[in-house]
Structures are given as structure tokens and as C-alpha cells.
């Protein structure tokens, strides 16, 4: 690599362009819109959305528990339903006391209104005016949950609430999960390389590769581009939440695998020669093509998913090959060697205590030299066996003839 700086800057610019759309990543739970347009369920849902101002299928259930006899709380239920129906993003509220819209009761209670009450509880059906699984639908859930209630134990459920609770649960544990992943990966890469810098560089480059992959997914499946490449799908303005999770998990794991393969080979050469520049060149020469071929084969396995009619399968069929190929070529083939070339011997630096820790517990695949055998036995170099053309004994060891010196 004669010009590492221009190559590195060019690849970083390309990755930055690809990663830019990821800033607008919007995720949602799957529904019938992930199906092909030709399926009956998808067609019905599309017709209802286009022709009717109603989203009963995504209604929220607001349950007031332990309120006593609901008939004795009709005034409170009426006031609460009026308040909820006046919230931004709420189309209609149905309950024991009738139907409401815009802060007013529009329909008096009918003969089936009793289904909204039990012995000591009542519930209201809150129909959103927006897609309940979208980010706007999540805002409606937050407003309904934050609304003042004359009852103490009000809880909110339904599809939109499930969506909000799902992402809140994931976000709550995400920092801990990322911290465990980062620390575990860093420790293992340090034990492999003995460097405090290379593990950090490897993880940052993997994060860059995943960011570029997410940007491409947003550009195609959230913004609706390149349908001629991936096939037609229903554009919801969001990506099924499981796609980024799976791409991140599988992509990062494979990326670290490739990093281990190439860094271990470079480390072996560096231990042998002490020349950082030469070890990078030899390491790439020895395992670079193998990693690329393995990445191509694995990518083919995922690419066939693009032919699926399910949009989230298409997204996996595009996202995984992109993550794998970018990491095996641009990251491990260009950026990592360029960084190591620029850092030189500094990329192998570690403070004294950590160097001693690595010397004792470090990971290595090198075979022990003869003098390093634990049992102290001498190791003979392999040679021609008895009776072979290269054997001097011709089949058995002979004593030297008297008076003759070997």
C-alpha cells in the first residue's frame, strides 16, 4: 500500500456518504404491510387506509381498574372520554357512555355499550387518527398515557402501545448490552494482539461498516429507492425493527471474525520480524483473498433473500451482503491496513502492566520451538525414513566401521 492516506480518505468519504441516511432511521413493528401487494390481507389494509378514515384495528385500550361499579362512575367516564377525544392524533373514543370526537360526545351509548364495563372496571377504545405503529402513533400513545384521569389505576394497551413498549424495553437495556459487547470484544482482541490500540480501531471500523449498511437500508427500504434492484414492496416510511437488530448482531460478529483472522496473521509476522509495515503486507497477502472469497460465498447465501416477497426478508438480503462485503474489502482490505501503516509500531503499543498480562495470558497459534518444549525433549527435524531414497542407512542404523571416521 504505497499511498495509504488518499486511499483511506477516499474510502472514508464513500462510507460517510453511505452512512448519512442512517441518521433518519425509523423502525416499526411488522404488520400486513410487509407482505406482497398481491396478497389479500395487504390489499384490504391498503384499501381501508386509502378509502376510509378509520383505524379501528389499531385502537388503544385504556383500562380503568378497581373503580367500583362503572354505572356509578358514568360522569367521570364521560369527562375522561371527552378529554381523550380532544387530544391531538385521536380520531374517536368509544366507551360505556357513548362515542366521542373532538372533545364532544357524538353518539349516545347504544345497546352494546355494556361491553365496555365489568364488575369493577371499565375501558375506553381510543382510535388513533394516524398510523398507530408509526412514530406519530407512538406520540399519541404518550399523550394518552400522560392525560389526567379521574381514576387511579389507568393502563394503556393495544397495538400502538405494544410498539412503544417494545422500543422502550430495547432502549432500556441497549446501553448495557453494548457495553458488555464492547468490553468483551476489546479484551479478546487485546489478548490476541497485545495492543490497546488495534482492538479499538477494529471495533470503530466495524461500527463504520454497520453505519454505512444502515444508511443503505434507509435509502432503499425507508425512502423507497432502487425498487428495480430489490423488487416491489409497500413503503411504510420505516424499517421492520428486527432487520437492523439482526444485521447489527450478525454483521458485527462476522466483522470481528474477519478481524481476528487477519490480525492474528499480522501478529505472527510482527512477532517474527518486528517490522510492522512488512507484517501488514504479508498478513494481507496470506489471508486477504481467503477472507474475500469466504465473504462472497456467505453473501450469496443472503442475496437470494432479495427474491422473497416479504419486505423484511428483502432488507436482510440486501443488508447482510453489504455489511459482509464492505467489511471484508473496504474495511479489512483498505482502512485497517492503512491505519496500521500510518501508525507503524505505535499500533502495537500497550503499557507495561498490560504487556506483562498479555505475555502471560495472551492468545497465540504459533507452534512451540524445540527448545520451548515443556518436557524438555529434543525435537528432530523431519527427514527421510529408513529405506527411503534419501536415507543413508538403507534400512537400519549401522555402527561406523573401525578406523573410519564419519
C-alpha positions in Angstrom: 0.0 0.0 0.0 2.0 2.9 -1.3 -0.5 5.7 -0.7 -2.4 4.9 2.4 -3.7 8.5 3.1 -5.5 9.0 -0.2 -7.0 5.5 -0.1 -8.1 5.9 3.4 -9.7 9.3 2.8 -11.5 8.1 -0.3 -12.9 5.0 1.5 -13.9 7.1 4.5 -15.7 9.6 2.2 -17.6 6.8 0.5 -18.6 5.2 3.8 -19.7 8.6 5.1 -22.0 9.1 2.1 -23.5 5.7 2.5 -23.9 6.2 6.3 -25.6 9.6 6.1 -29.2 8.4 5.6 -28.9 6.3 8.7 -29.4 9.5 10.8 -33.1 9.3 9.8 -33.5 5.6 10.6 -37.1 4.9 11.6 -38.2 1.5 12.9 -41.6 -0.1 13.4 -43.1 -3.4 14.3 -44.2 -5.7 11.4 -47.7 -5.7 10.2 -49.5 -6.7 7.0 -47.6 -4.1 5.0 -44.5 -6.3 5.0 -46.5 -8.7 2.7 -46.5 -8.5 -1.1 -49.1 -6.1 -2.5 -50.8 -9.0 -4.3 -51.9 -10.8 -1.0 -55.5 -10.2 0.1 -54.6 -9.0 3.6 -52.3 -6.4 2.2 -54.8 -5.3 -0.4 -57.6 -5.0 2.1 -55.4 -3.0 4.5 -54.3 -0.6 1.7 -57.9 -0.1 0.6 -59.1 0.6 4.1 -56.3 3.1 4.6 -56.9 4.8 1.3 -60.7 4.8 1.3 -61.8 5.1 4.9 -60.8 7.5 7.7 -60.8 4.7 10.3 -58.1 2.8 12.2 -60.1 0.6 14.5 -57.7 -2.3 14.0 -55.0 -0.2 15.7 -57.2 1.1 18.5 -55.7 1.5 22.0 -57.5 0.1 25.0 -57.5 2.4 28.0 -58.5 0.4 31.1 -59.6 1.9 34.4 -59.3 -0.8 37.1 -60.8 -1.1 40.5 -63.2 1.9 40.1 -66.2 0.1 41.7 -69.5 -0.2 39.8 -68.9 1.5 36.4 -72.5 2.7 36.3 -71.8 4.8 39.3 -68.8 6.4 37.6 -70.6 7.4 34.4 -69.9 11.1 34.9 -66.2 10.5 35.4 -66.1 8.2 32.4 -67.9 10.8 30.3 -65.4 13.6 31.3 -62.4 11.3 30.7 -63.6 10.2 27.3 -64.2 13.8 26.2 -60.7 14.7 27.3 -59.1 11.8 25.5 -61.0 12.5 22.3 -59.7 16.1 22.2 -56.1 15.0 22.2 -54.0 15.6 19.1 -53.9 12.4 17.0 -57.0 10.8 18.4 -59.8 10.2 15.9 -62.5 8.7 18.2 -63.1 7.3 21.7 -65.7 4.7 22.4 -66.9 3.6 25.8 -69.7 2.9 28.2 -71.1 6.4 27.9 -71.0 6.7 24.1 -68.7 7.7 21.3 -66.6 10.9 21.3 -64.7 13.0 18.8 -63.0 16.4 19.1 -63.8 16.7 22.8 -67.5 16.2 22.5 -69.9 13.2 22.6 -71.1 12.5 19.1 -73.1 9.3 19.6 -75.0 8.4 22.8 -74.5 4.9 24.4 -76.1 2.1 22.4 -77.4 -1.3 23.3 -74.0 -2.8 23.2 -72.2 -0.2 25.3 -72.3 -2.5 28.3 -69.4 -4.5 26.8 -67.1 -1.7 27.9 -67.7 -2.4 31.6 -67.1 -5.3 34.0 -67.9 -5.7 37.7 -65.4 -3.1 38.9 -63.5 -1.9 35.8 -64.2 -0.1 32.5 -62.2 0.5 29.3 -62.2 3.0 26.5 -61.4 2.3 22.9 -59.2 5.1 21.6 -58.9 5.1 17.8 -55.8 7.0 16.5 -56.0 9.3 13.6 -52.6 8.3 12.4 -50.8 5.0 11.8 -50.6 3.5 15.2 -47.2 1.8 14.5 -45.5 4.9 13.2 -43.5 7.4 15.3 -46.6 9.7 15.2 -48.6 6.8 16.6 -46.1 6.5 19.4 -46.6 10.2 20.2 -50.3 9.6 20.5 -49.7 6.8 23.0 -47.5 9.0 25.1 -50.2 11.7 25.1 -52.9 9.3 26.1 -50.8 7.9 28.9 -49.9 11.4 30.2 -53.5 12.6 30.2 -55.0 13.3 33.6 -57.5 10.7 34.7 -60.2 10.7 37.5 -59.2 7.1 38.1 -56.1 5.9 39.9 -55.2 2.7 38.0 -55.4 3.5 34.3 -53.3 1.4 31.9 -53.0 1.7 28.1 -52.6 -1.2 25.7 -53.2 -2.1 22.1 -51.0 -2.3 19.0 -49.6 1.2 19.3 -48.8 0.7 23.0 -47.1 -2.6 22.2 -44.9 -0.8 19.7 -43.9 1.9 22.2 -43.2 -0.6 25.0 -41.2 -2.8 22.7 -38.8 0.0 21.7 -38.7 1.4 25.2 -37.7 -2.1 26.5 -35.0 -2.4 23.9 -33.6 1.1 24.5 -33.6 0.5 28.3 -31.2 -2.5 28.0 -29.3 -1.4 24.9 -26.5 0.6 26.7 -25.7 -2.4 29.0 -25.7 -4.8 26.1 -23.4 -2.6 24.0 -21.1 -2.1 27.0 -20.8 -5.9 27.5 -20.2 -6.4 23.8 -17.6 -3.7 23.6 -15.7 -4.7 26.7 -15.8 -8.4 25.8 -14.6 -7.8 22.3 -11.9 -5.4 23.4 -10.5 -7.9 25.9 -10.4 -10.8 23.5 -8.7 -8.7 20.8 -6.2 -7.4 23.3 -5.3 -11.0 24.3 -4.8 -11.7 20.6 -2.8 -8.7 19.6 -1.2 -7.4 22.9 -2.2 -3.9 21.7 -4.5 -1.4 23.4 -5.0 0.5 20.1 -5.8 -2.2 17.5 -8.9 -3.5 19.3 -10.3 0.0 19.4 -9.5 0.6 15.7 -11.1 -2.7 14.8 -14.3 -2.0 16.6 -14.6 1.6 15.3 -14.2 0.3 11.7 -16.8 -2.3 12.3 -19.2 0.4 13.6 -18.4 2.4 10.5 -19.3 -0.5 8.2 -22.6 -1.1 10.0 -23.5 2.6 9.8 -22.9 2.5 6.0 -25.1 -0.6 5.8 -27.9 1.1 7.8 -27.7 4.1 5.6 -28.2 1.9 2.5 -31.2 0.2 4.1 -32.8 3.5 4.9 -32.2 4.8 1.3 -33.7 1.7 -0.2 -36.5 0.4 2.1 -37.4 3.5 4.1 -37.1 6.1 1.3 -38.3 3.7 -1.4 -35.4 3.8 -3.9 -33.9 1.1 -6.1 -37.1 -1.0 -6.5 -35.8 -2.2 -9.8 -33.0 -3.9 -7.9 -34.8 -5.4 -4.9 -38.3 -5.8 -6.3 -41.5 -4.0 -5.4 -42.7 -3.6 -1.8 -45.0 -1.5 0.3 -43.1 1.6 1.5 -44.2 2.4 5.1 -41.5 5.0 5.7 -39.9 2.8 8.2 -37.9 -0.5 8.5 -39.0 -3.5 10.4 -37.2 -3.3 13.7 -35.8 -6.8 13.6 -33.8 -6.1 10.4 -31.3 -3.6 12.0 -31.0 -5.7 15.1 -30.1 -8.9 13.1 -27.8 -7.0 10.7 -26.0 -5.4 13.6 -25.6 -8.6 15.5 -24.6 -10.9 12.6 -22.6 -8.1 10.8 -20.6 -7.2 13.9 -19.9 -10.9 14.7 -18.7 -11.6 11.2 -16.7 -8.4 11.2 -14.8 -9.4 14.3 -14.2 -12.9 12.9 -12.5 -11.3 9.9 -10.6 -9.0 12.2 -9.3 -12.0 14.2 -8.2 -13.9 11.1 -6.2 -11.0 9.6 -4.9 -9.6 12.9 -3.7 -13.0 14.1 -1.7 -13.5 10.9 -0.3 -10.0 11.0 0.7 -10.5 14.7 2.5 -13.7 13.9 4.6 -11.9 11.2 5.2 -9.0 13.6 6.4 -11.3 16.3 8.8 -13.0 13.9 10.2 -9.9 12.1 9.4 -6.9 14.3 8.6 -5.0 11.1 5.1 -3.5 11.3 4.9 -2.5 7.7 6.2 -5.9 6.4 3.9 -7.8 8.7 0.8 -5.9 7.4 1.8 -6.7 3.8 2.4 -10.4 4.5 -0.7 -10.7 6.5 -2.9 -9.3 3.8 -1.1 -11.4 1.2 -1.6 -14.6 3.1 -5.3 -14.3 4.3 -6.8 -11.4 2.4 -8.0 -13.4 -0.6 -9.3 -16.2 1.7 -11.4 -13.7 3.7 -12.7 -12.1 0.5 -13.7 -15.5 -1.0 -15.4 -16.5 2.2 -17.3 -13.2 2.3 -18.5 -13.7 -1.3 -19.8 -17.2 -0.5 -21.6 -16.1 2.6 -23.1 -13.1 0.8 -24.6 -15.3 -1.9 -26.5 -17.1 0.9 -28.1 -13.9 1.9 -28.6 -12.3 -1.5 -31.2 -14.9 -2.5 -33.4 -13.4 0.2 -34.0 -10.4 -2.1 -36.2 -12.6 -4.2 -38.6 -13.0 -1.3 -42.0 -11.2 -1.4 -41.6 -10.2 2.3 -40.1 -6.7 2.6 -38.1 -7.6 5.8 -36.6 -10.6 4.0 -35.6 -8.3 1.1 -34.0 -6.0 3.6 -31.9 -8.8 5.1 -31.0 -9.9 1.6 -29.5 -6.5 0.9 -28.2 -5.5 4.3 -26.2 -8.6 5.2 -24.3 -8.9 1.9 -23.5 -5.2 2.1 -22.2 -5.5 5.6 -20.1 -8.6 4.9 -18.6 -7.4 1.6 -17.8 -3.9 2.8 -16.1 -5.2 5.9 -14.1 -7.9 4.0 -13.0 -5.5 1.3 -13.1 -1.8 2.2 -12.6 -2.2 5.9 -10.1 -5.2 6.3 -8.6 -4.7 2.9 -8.1 -0.9 2.8 -8.9 1.0 6.0 -7.3 -1.3 8.6 -4.0 -1.8 6.7 -3.9 2.0 6.0 -4.4 2.8 9.7 -1.7 0.3 10.7 0.6 1.6 8.0 0.3 5.2 9.3 0.6 4.2 13.0 3.6 1.9 12.4 5.0 0.3 15.6 2.7 2.6 17.7 -0.3 0.4 16.8 1.2 -2.4 18.9 1.7 -0.2 21.9 0.5 -1.2 25.4 1.5 0.0 28.9 4.0 -2.2 30.8 1.5 -3.9 33.1 -0.8 -4.9 30.2 2.2 -6.1 28.2 3.1 -8.4 31.1 -0.5 -9.5 31.3 -0.5 -10.4 27.6 2.8 -12.2 27.9 1.2 -14.5 30.5 -2.4 -14.9 29.2 -2.2 -13.8 25.5 -3.6 -15.9 22.7 -1.3 -17.4 20.1 -1.5 -20.1 17.4 2.3 -20.3 17.0 3.9 -23.7 17.4 6.4 -24.0 20.2 10.1 -24.1 19.1 12.1 -27.2 20.0 13.8 -25.5 23.0 10.4 -24.4 24.3 9.0 -28.0 24.7 7.6 -28.4 28.2 9.0 -31.9 28.7 12.5 -30.7 27.6 12.8 -33.4 25.0 14.8 -32.7 21.8 12.8 -32.4 18.6 14.4 -33.8 15.5 13.8 -32.3 12.2 11.7 -34.5 9.9 13.8 -36.4 7.4 13.7 -39.4 5.1 12.6 -42.6 6.8 14.6 -45.8 6.9 14.8 -47.4 3.5 13.8 -44.3 1.6 16.0 -43.0 -1.2 17.3 -40.2 1.0 18.2 -42.5 3.9 21.9 -43.1 4.4 21.4 -46.3 6.4 19.4 -48.1 3.8 17.1 -49.6 6.3 18.8 -49.9 9.8 21.2 -47.8 11.8 24.7 -49.1 11.4 27.8 -48.6 13.6 30.7 -46.9 11.9 33.4 -49.2 10.6 36.6 -49.5 12.8 39.2 -46.9 12.0 36.7 -44.9 9.8 35.5 -41.5 10.8 32.1 -40.4 9.7 
